[in-house]
Amino acid sequence: MAKLHVKAAVIGAGMSGLVAARELRREGHQVVVFERSSDIGGTWLYDPSVESDPLGLDPGRDVVHSSMYRSLRLNLPRQLMGFSDYPFPKKGSGDSRNFQGHEEVLQFLRSFAEDFKLVELIRFRHEVVRVEQDVEGRRDWWAVEWRTRGGEEAAGVDVFEAVVVCNGKHTQPRIAEFPGRSTWSGEQLHSHNYRVPEPYKDKIVLIIGRGTSAGDIAKDILPHAREVHQASRETDNQVMEIRKLAGFFQHPMIACAEDDGKLVFQDGSSIYADVIIHCTGYSFHYPFLKTKGLLSVHNNRVGPLYKHVFPASLAPRLSFIGIPYLTYPTPLSELQSKWVAKVLSGELVLPSEEEMMSSVQEHYQRIEKLGWPKHHTHRLEIGKFTYEKWLVDQLGLPALGQWIEKMALIGLELLKFLQSSDENWRDTWDGEKWMQEEGFGKQIP
Ligand code: FAD
């Protein structure tokens, strides 16, 4: 059967949008990438400016896309940051640390876009404001309405046969709620609006959260602040690695905040603080999608979404890249993009809508069995790579399976190392050396 070549819109020119554009074009589709900002890179495009509402609650605020802080270093080694046929730069080029600064990723994505001639596909400063199916009664046509940002003002609507959403998942803050939060007298921000530690000089800062950003930001601020405290629902967490440092204290979650600046914790202890930084994650956010209820986001569940990519009743002409987390983002987006490109061309066929719906229901039941709350619907089981291997099987590309297997081994070794709670794990763990010792040689990717 002849391949179908569609006119596809990709929303976003971050890592996912770039690899989606490459894979779609490789499969023969015609691609237009809409990018709200004036450059590629998405999250990796460090922006020193912050939003007018530091908690990100005001829907009318002017959005700053990136959540990068100035000091950010990768939390994955370079071997896990590349594409299957386009590795992340080896040690010795640019930032020679094992876990480089964020600038290296931007440089990598720029080279990727140039080498695969993707820049010519991108309409910069074009914000997508509406995506809607059914143009002139045709269910396979999609209206993509856009307007320009900055420079000369323009707006328009273009029609596409497929839309691939790659708008990222780290821009819309989720904050912690507790009694007294909204009237608390101190300063509050979300980590999305944290950039540099200097404004916290001599302050008492409370960080809420237990993820990588919470740990990084605590360490960033500690040399400047009077004290850094951390509150979280669980104490068994990644911030353990800074527990022993002077001036750093851990607490259970906040029970209430009082008007005079006092914060009372669930164990009854309390502190007076100047600042609260919510390192409490992000929400999936698609303000431009108009699907008449066929797809929705509830408590961070985007659904119903078959295998985190295709909305069951709008597949295959609407798809999402990069939704799952607790995985390696670059390989994941590449595998999903290859799948979408081949489904759109007809080379791969999706199950029926009913079958997709029952797969989604099975997934929800599994989440429940695992005891995970609804907002973890798109979390993958760390270290298992079941989902990535499923994608590889769909694609029928065993070489990619070997790539994923090797990455899984590196990831397991890294995890062991992280659990040893070495304070300076990013400088101590030498993935390249370990791989050589284990006989990986130059095989990754
Ligand atoms: P983004 O990079 O967010 O790109 C989305 C793009 O869509 C942006 O360019 C945006 O401008 C555009 N866009 C959004 N809305 C619209 C619209 N309406 N119209 C047009 N364009 C739009 N990953 C790693 O692999 N290793 C790490 O060490 C790592 N560290 C991280 C640290 C932090 C603090 C954060 C926030 C993330 C980190 N990540 C890391 C994950 C990182 O987000 C992914 O690696 C990857 O960059 C995601 O790419 P994306 O293209 O899916 O999204």
Residues whose N, C-alpha, C, O or C-beta is under 5 A from the ligand:
A	BS01	FAD	I11 G12 A13 G14 M15 S16 G17 F34 E35 R36 S37 G41 G42 T43 W44 H65 S67 M68 R73 L74 N75 L76 H126 E127 V128 C166 N167 G168 K169 H170 I321 G322 P329 T330
